[in-house]
Amino acid sequence: MKILAIHGSPRTIRSTTRRLAGFVLEGAADAGAETEMIDLADYRIIPCTACEACSLNGICINDDDLPALVARMKEADAIVFGSPVYIDNISGQMKVFFDRLTDAIHYQQLAGKVGCSVATTAESGGDDVVAYLNHVLNYLGIISVGGLSIATGENAEAVDAAEPAALALGKKLADAVREGYSDPGQEAILTDNRAYFKTIVEESRDLRTDEYERWVRMGWIR
Ligand SMILES: Cc1cc2nc3c(=O)[nH]c(=O)nc-3n(C[C@H](O)[C@H](O)[C@H](O)COP(=O)(O)O)c2cc1C
């Protein structure tokens, strides 16, 4: 079982968010998972320019690290998203990454996995960012088992108090991979999303035949 955490703090190994996501991975590892942490800031990801080339063949005109990251996500059974709160939202690094996942979202290339999200903030906005990160997981076709946000008051040590909750979240995630996880509310959201993205897959049937056929095999197009 592989669990991958991806966090968008530019502070990389000094990041409080990375530390919180690390506790989640530790909990998952204790429950038997093989884990990996991705510091997005170490990767070259060019912002989407809305050229729409990827919608023709799934390939971005930019040659950067995004395809390798998507490949790592495909290999994982579960994904943890983490971001610091920047002006009440996710970090720019995280948003650039998410924008580049549009094709993976449209074609539901990561569907069927489970995930969870974490955020850290000085004072406020943590819960909203966790909700947004989980919303993006749902866009990807991934069901979230929960989330955790910490307000540090700019004291990085404050994250240590959250270690037990983060370990428990990691264990819950690993258990969800092993035993399955059901959430009727999120499942309804995923079904609605797929109904919306289905029109894109059908419209591009002649250009993206492999993807169309995968959707048929998945039973998402009848
Ligand atoms: C550009 C920037 C914007 C921030 N915006 C907010 C904010 O809107 N609200 C808040 O409470 N903290 C804000 N913070 C503080 C960070 O959210 C907080 O220090 C966080 O724990 C940093 O996580 P990191 O160590 O993983 O980068 C901001 C910090 C930076 C650098």
The ligand as a MOL file (V3000), in Angstrom:
LIG
                    3D

  0  0  0     0  0            999 V3000
M  V30 BEGIN CTAB
M  V30 COUNTS 31 33 0 0 0
M  V30 BEGIN ATOM
M  V30 1 C 2.3120 34.8690 1.9220 0
M  V30 2 C 1.7510 34.4330 3.2460 0
M  V30 3 C 0.4060 34.6130 3.4850 0
M  V30 4 C -0.1680 34.2080 4.6930 0
M  V30 5 N -1.4820 34.4070 4.9020 0
M  V30 6 C -2.0290 34.0690 6.0880 0
M  V30 7 C -3.4270 34.2990 6.3360 0
M  V30 8 O -4.1680 34.7810 5.4990 0
M  V30 9 N -3.9260 33.9770 7.5570 0
M  V30 10 C -3.1390 33.4420 8.5380 0
M  V30 11 O -3.6410 33.2110 9.6340 0
M  V30 12 N -1.8280 33.1650 8.3170 0
M  V30 13 C -1.2500 33.4630 7.1260 0
M  V30 14 N 0.0760 33.1930 6.8870 0
M  V30 15 C 0.8570 32.4100 7.8730 0
M  V30 16 C 0.9970 30.9290 7.4390 0
M  V30 17 O -0.2520 30.3710 7.0680 0
M  V30 18 C 1.5610 30.0660 8.5650 0
M  V30 19 O 2.7700 30.5970 9.0350 0
M  V30 20 C 1.7190 28.6230 8.0990 0
M  V30 21 O 1.7930 27.7720 9.2300 0
M  V30 22 C 2.9760 28.4550 7.2690 0
M  V30 23 O 3.1110 27.1010 6.9300 0
M  V30 24 P 4.4640 26.5000 6.3520 0
M  V30 25 O 5.4920 26.5660 7.4460 0
M  V30 26 O 4.0880 25.1010 6.0220 0
M  V30 27 O 4.8440 27.3080 5.1710 0
M  V30 28 C 0.6630 33.5980 5.6870 0
M  V30 29 C 2.0290 33.4200 5.4390 0
M  V30 30 C 2.5770 33.8400 4.2450 0
M  V30 31 C 4.0440 33.6380 3.9820 0
M  V30 END ATOM
M  V30 BEGIN BOND
M  V30 1 1 1 2
M  V30 2 1 2 3
M  V30 3 2 2 30
M  V30 4 2 3 4
M  V30 5 1 4 5
M  V30 6 1 4 28
M  V30 7 2 5 6
M  V30 8 1 6 7
M  V30 9 1 6 13
M  V30 10 2 7 8
M  V30 11 1 7 9
M  V30 12 1 9 10
M  V30 13 2 10 11
M  V30 14 1 10 12
M  V30 15 2 12 13
M  V30 16 1 13 14
M  V30 17 1 14 15
M  V30 18 1 14 28
M  V30 19 1 15 16
M  V30 20 1 16 17
M  V30 21 1 16 18
M  V30 22 1 18 19
M  V30 23 1 18 20
M  V30 24 1 20 21
M  V30 25 1 20 22
M  V30 26 1 22 23
M  V30 27 1 23 24
M  V30 28 2 24 25
M  V30 29 1 24 26
M  V30 30 1 24 27
M  V30 31 2 28 29
M  V30 32 1 29 30
M  V30 33 1 30 31
M  V30 END BOND
M  V30 END CTAB
M  END
